Amino acid sequence: MKKIIYTLLLFGSISILSCKDYLDIQPIHNLTDANAIKDMATAKAAIGGIYASFQNDDWSGALYVAQASKAGFVRFSTREYDMSYNQTNIGAASWTAFYKSLNAANFAISGVSKLPDAAVNANDKNVLIAEGRCLRAWVNANILWNYTHWWADDTDPYGLLYRDEVASLDNIRKARINVGESYKKIYDDLDFAIANLSDFSSPRYVSKQFAKALKAKLLLYRAGYKNISADLQSALGLVNDVLANHPASFAMEANLADVYANSWDSKENLFVRYLEDDGTRSSKGGYYYTYYLSQIGGTKLPLPIGGVATAGLVGGFDWFSADPRWPVVTGPVRGAETWDASMRYTFKKVARLGRYAGQVASPPDEKYAAYYFRYPELYLMKAELLARTGATPAQAIAPINEMRSKRVTPVLPALNPANADQLMDMIFKEIVTETFLENGSEFFAALRFKTNGQPWIVSLKNGKILEENKICRPIPDAEIVNNPLMVQNPDLK
């Protein structure tokens, strides 16, 4: 029991984020007499502590490499690819990281909510609470997508281990809520954020537009998998709203290479994980983006006679490599170790120069962003939602063609599906080629899009039957053993 309590309660000092005034203050998210939230400065620092909690591998490469492997595109994680995990053979790192972030959010929301009117005016207080609740929704969405039956009916009991209090000895033991209650908790937070958050101003922070986009994505993932018409229509309304109502500073880049060169400063980002320039970017960027892709995951160069630079792909390489974006998002990257000057062909859009070359570059290149949501996803979501709600192939492909027309370099020709099957294949492949390894979109798309009557994940894994209960991960052994009210996901003991 002590291990879980200490993990949730005893947070070390987190590096300062200096890109917004209130993050000039040391972020905090553990409650003590010394750092209780008592004024505007400490309230803002507590919100900053939530963002600071994302500075680890489990909020970037480790998570997205696992999801790409589970989808069947790569085998960077064999256990994820095979879905051979169970309660005792999978680590607790992601679970722990998510609940640390959740604890940070609950600390901030609780503390700011209790501030007296004399300490902060009502409007500022509401905005801060909305920011905290949007971030809590983001954390809970990731727990939902990775550790629950997010695809199931409302009555399914395998929903969130939901926490809305700072973890303590009194509340550490808790039971799960069902799937319907899980969605309601997240939507309640997002609806409050939509009503009270400010418009987008910087991609390093959540905004009204991000809250709408996240709610649309939550609706789409389940409704697209189960064909729930009302939720698809709701998601379409949210996407149309964001497309029609957002500041001009959030927009497509004409040159795709600029998106990744600019990293978290690209104007395409709606929400992105930023790393403070304090000498820790390579460590906080995470093992998979900074090391694995350039040291292990890519295709070793030079190629042998007849060799092919697949960047590690085991599924979909033929259409990935034929896409005009392929030479932009992939390329040769130096090995990550000082002693390893060999090159590997890999996904340089997230691996950048690799850990070693990035550190010694002048200036250093360690801008390992995690692209939580970019502008193109609005077009991709709209196209899919139109296709699933009765639009013609020409009508449904139009948002993607608009997106492609805004990308001047490389030139992306218009798509012209002849029928509904071609339309859905085109949308699926566009989602994958545009967002691969960035935020897990390819995994969820491989589940809800079909080819030959089966989810794409089956085809990508050469006909391996999909075991639905294994779409999600098992609850880690430490939680099951030490929380007697917790129930394991079926078939994952």
N, C-alpha and C positions, 0 to 999 in steps of 0.2 A: 504493500500500500504506500509506503513511504516514497518509493521511486516515482510513482505517478504524481503524488502531491508535490514533491520537490520540483518535478519537471514543470508543473503548471504554476507553482507559486514563486520559485526562486529564480528570477530573471536577472541575468548579469547586465552590466552597463552596455548600452547600445550606442553605436557611433552617431554623431550629430549629422543631421541632414540640413544643409544650409541654403537650399534653393527656394525657400519661402520664409518670410519673416518669422513666423511662429516656430519654424523648425530650426531657427538659430538657437533656440533653447534646448538644453539636453532633453531628448525624448524620455518619457517615463511611462511605465505601465505596471508597476507593482506598488501596492498600497502600503505605505508606512507613514508614521507621524511626520517624517521629514519631507515627504513628497506628495502629501495629500493635495487634491485639486481644490484650491482656495481662491483663485483669481483667474483673470483672462490669460495670463502668461502660463500658469501651470495647466490650464485647460487646453491651450494650444499645444503645449509640450506633450500632453497625454495623447492627443490625436496624432501628433508626430510619432509617438511610440508605436502606433499601429503600422504606419508605413515602414518604420524601421524594422519591424518584425518580418517583413518580406525579403530581407537581404540574406537569403540563403538558397541553397540548391533546390530545396523542396518546393520553393515558389518559382522555380524556373526550369533549368535543364533536366534535373532528375525527374520531375513530374512529366515534362513534355516528351522526353525520350521514352519514358515508360509507356505513355499513351500511344506514341507512334509505333512502338514495338507491339503493343497489344492489338493495334489495328491491323498489323500484318505487313506494314511497309518496310520495316527494318527488324533485325534481331539483336539490337543493341542490348536488350534485356531479355534473355531467353525465358526467364520465369514469367515475365509479363506477356511475351509473345505466345507462349504455350498456355497461359492462364493456369499454371501449375502451382500457384501459391496457396498456402493455407495458414491457419492461425499461428503455427509454430515456425514456419520457414520464411516468413516475410518480416522485414524489419519494421520498426515503429517510427522511423524518422519523419515521414510525411505526416502521419497522424499527430505526432508530437508538435511538429512545426505549425500545423493548422490550428491546433488547440492553444498553442502559445499566442498565435495571432488573435484568436477568438478571445482569449483572456485579456489581451491588451485592449481589444475593442470594448469588451464589457466594463473594464476598469474606466475607460474614458467616458463612455456613455453614462455610467452610473454617477461618476464624479461630477461631470458637467451638469447633469440633470439636477443635482442637489445644490448647485451654486445659488446663493441668494440674489435677489434682484440688485442689491447694492454692489455686488461683485461684477456683474456683467449685464448688459441690457438684453431685453427679451429676444430681440431679433438676432443678435450675435449668438446668443445661447442656442436658439433654434437651429441656426446654420451649423454650429459645431456638433450638435446632437445628430443632425441629418447626415453630416459627413461620417460620424462614427457609425451610424446605423447602415449607411451605404457600404462602408468597409466591412461591417459585420455580415451583411448580406453576401458580399463577395467571398468572405471566408466560408460561410455556411454553404454557399453554392459549390465551392470546391470540395468540402466534406461530403455534401450530397452526391456530387458526380463521381466521387472516388470510393466511397465507403457505404453507400446505401442503394436500395432498389429505386433509384431516381426515375426509372422508366415505368414503374408499376402503378396500379390503381391506388386511389387515395387510402383505401382500407389496409393496404399492405403494411404489416407491422415493422418492416425493416427500414425505418427512416432514420433521422438524425439522433445522435446523442446530443440533445439540444441543451445549451447552457446560455443563460442570459445574466448570470451573476459572476463576479470575480470568484475564482476557485478558492475554496477553503476546506478545512477539515470537516465542516458541517454539511457541505453539499457535494463532496467529491464523488459519492456513490449516487448514481442516477440511472434511470431506465431510458430506453429509446422512446421516441414518439413515432407515430405512423407516417407514411409518405405524404398523405394529404396535409397533416398538421405541419410537416416539415416545409412544404411549399408555402403554406399560409404564413408561417413565421418569417420566411425570407421575403415574401411579397409585402408583408406589413412593413418591414424595414425599408424596402425599395419604394413603396408608395409614399412613405414619410419623406424619404430622400427626394423623390420627384417633386413633392409639394414644397419642400423647404430649401433644397440645395441651390447654390448659385449655378449659372450657366458655365460651360467649359471656359477655362482660362489658361490652364496648363495641363499637359498630359500626365504630369507627375502626380496629379491629385484627382480624386473622383469628382464628378460633376452631375448635374441634373441629366445631361445627355447620356453619361455612362450608366446611370441608374436605369434609364429607359432601355438602353441597349442590353444591359445584363438581364433585365426582366424579359425582354424579347427572346434572348438566347435560352433562358430557362424554359420558357413556354415552348419554343421551337424544338428543343432537344426531346422533350417528352412527347409533345403533340405530333411531331414528325415521326417518331418511332411508333406511336399508337394510333395515329390519324384521328386526332381530336380536333374537329373542325372549329369549334368556338375558340379554343386556345390559339390555333393558327391565325384566325382572324384578329385576335387581340395582339398577337406578336406583330402582324403586318401593320396594324395601326401604330404601334410604338416605333417601328422602323421608319415608317413614312414620316412620323413626327420628327424624329431626329434628323432625317435627311432634309426636311423642310425648315427646321428651326435649330440652327446651330451657328456659333460665331464663325466668321470667315477664316479665323486662324486655324480651324480644323478643316483640312481639305486633302485631296489627293496630291501626291507628288507626281510631276510629269516624268521624272527619271527614277526608275525603280532602284538603281544603285544609290541614289541619294537617301532613300528611306533608311537603308542599313548603314550608310556612311554617317548619317546624322544621328542614328540610334534613337535614344529617348528624346532628342530634340527635333525629330521629324514631325512635320505638321500633320502627318497621317495618323499619329497616335491619339486615341481618345483616353486611354489609360495605359501606362507603361511602368515597369519596375525600374526605378532610378537607383544608381549606386553613387554614394558620395565619393569625391576624389580625395581620399585621405590615406592612400597607400594600401587599401584593403580590397580594391575592386576585383582583383583576380581571385581572391579567396571567397569573397561574398558572391562573385559571379557564378560560382558553383563548378563542381568537378566536370560535369558533362559538357557545358558550353566551352569552358576554358581549356580543358585537358582531353577528355575522352574523344571528342570528335576529331581532334587534330593528331592525337597520339595513337588511337586504337580504332575508332569507328569508321574512318574513311577508307578509300582505296589507296594502298601504298603505291607511290610513284618511285621510279619510272615503271610503267606498265610492262609486264612480260609480253612477248610476241602473242598477239591474239587477245590480250587482256582488255578489259573494259572498265572505265572509271565510273563505277556505279554510285559512289559516295555512300556505300553501305546498303543501298536499297535491295531488298529481296522481293518486293512487290511493286508493280506500277512503274518500273524503270523505263519501259518503252514509251509511255506517254509523258513521263516526267522529262526525259532527255530530249524529246521532240518539241517541247514547249519553249518559246522564245525566252522565258525567264530563267531557264536552266543555267546558262553560262553566267548569269548575274548572281544567282543565289548560291551557286556552288563554285568551287575552284580549288587550286592547290594551296595548302596551308602547312607551315612548318611544324614539325613535331614539338610537343609541349615541353620537353625536357632540355636542359642546357646541353646535354651530351648527344641529343638526337637531332641531327640536322636534316633528317629525311623528310620528305614531303608526302602528304596524303591529300587525296582529292575528297573534299568533304563539303558540308553545308556551311560555307564561310559566312553566310548571312548572320548566323548566330555564333559560330566559332571565331569569327573575325580573323586575326592573324595567328591565333593560338596563344597560349599562355606566355611562352618564352618570348616569341617574336613581338607580341604585344607589349610586354614589359620593357623591352630594350629599344622599341621604336622611338623616333624623335619627331613629334611628341609621342608619348606612350599611347597605345590604342587598347584600352581596356573597358570600352563602353558596352558591356554585356547586358543589353536590355532584355527584359522579358516582355514581349509584345502582347499584353493582355487583350487589347482590342484596337484594331486599325480601321481606318475609313473604308477600305475595300469590303470589309465584312458586312457593312450596311447593304451594299449592292448584292453581295452573295446571299444574304438572308432574304432580301426582298425578292430576288429571283426564285429562290426555293419556295418561299411562302406563296408567291403568286402561282407557281406551278402546282402547289398542294391545295390551292383554294379555287381551282377551276379556270385559270387563265389559259389562253392558247399558248402553244410553244413560242410563237413570235412575241406575244406579250410578256411571257415569263423570262425569256432570254434578254429582253431589252435592258434591264438594269445592269446585267453583266457586260453587255456590249457598250453601255455608257461608261462603265468602269474602264473597260479595255481602251476606249477611245481617249480617255484622259491620260493614259499611260503612253507617252510619246516615245520613250526609250525604255525597253525595247518596244517595237511596234507589235501590237497584239491585234490581229485581224478579227473582224466580227464573226460571231458564231451563228450558224443558221440550222438549227435542228429541224429535221423533216417530220418528226413525230414525237410523242410524249416520252417514249423510251430514250431516244437520242437526247432529248432535252434534259432528262434527269441524269444521264451519264455525263453530259457536259457540265451541268451544275456541280455534280460531285467532284469531277476532276478539277474544276476551277477552284473549289474550296481547298482541295488538297495542295495543288501546285502553288496557290497564293499564300497559304498560311502554314505550310508544313513545318513542324518542330517549333512553332511559335507559341501556341496556346491550347493545344489539344483538340482543335476543331476537326482534324482529320479522323481522329478516333470516333467521335460521336457521329460524324457523317458516314463512316464506314458501317455503322450500325443501322442507321435509318434509311440510307439509300440502298437500292437493290439492283442486282444484275442477274438475269436468268432466274428470277423468282426468289433469290436468296440475298440476304444482306451482303454487301460488298466485302465485309470482313471474312466471309466464308470463301469467296473466290480468291481473295488475296492470300489466304492460307491454304490454297490448293484443295478446297473442298472439306476442310476440317469442320465438323459440325459445331455450331455455336452453342455453348452451354450457358443459357441466359443467367443463371444464378452466379456465374463466374465473371460476368461483365464488371462487377464491382470487386474491390479488394476485400480480404478478410479484415475484421477488427483485430488489431495486434494482440498477441497473447497477454502482454502485461495488463491491458485494459480488461480483458475477459477474466483473468485470474484475480485481479485486485478490485474489480467493481462487480460484486455479485448480482447487481441488477441488470447488467449488460448482457444482451443476447447476441450470439454470433450470427453472421449471415449464413443462410443455408448452403450446404455443400462445401463450406470453407473452414470447417473445424480442423 
